[in-house]
Amino acid sequence: MRLFGSSSDKALPTEGLVDLIEEIRLRTWARQNYTEPKNRVASWPNIVHDEMERRDLELERQAV
């Protein structure tokens, strides 16, 4: 079985996989470095803000 071969072989679709891995990495970072909304940095990627907002909701539900 050959994974890589002649130039006629089709390229492996890795772009979507890389994007997914990067998103998971950023979401994990957001959870590990959770910060209250007033202390969040505006320049953080949107994915980080989204994950922290999800964590906000989780914390609100736990408090009730």
Buried (B, 14 or more C-beta within 10 A) or exposed (E): EEEEEEEEEEEEEEEEEEEEEEBEEBBEBBBEEEEEEEEBEEEBEEBBBBBBEEBEEEEEEEEE
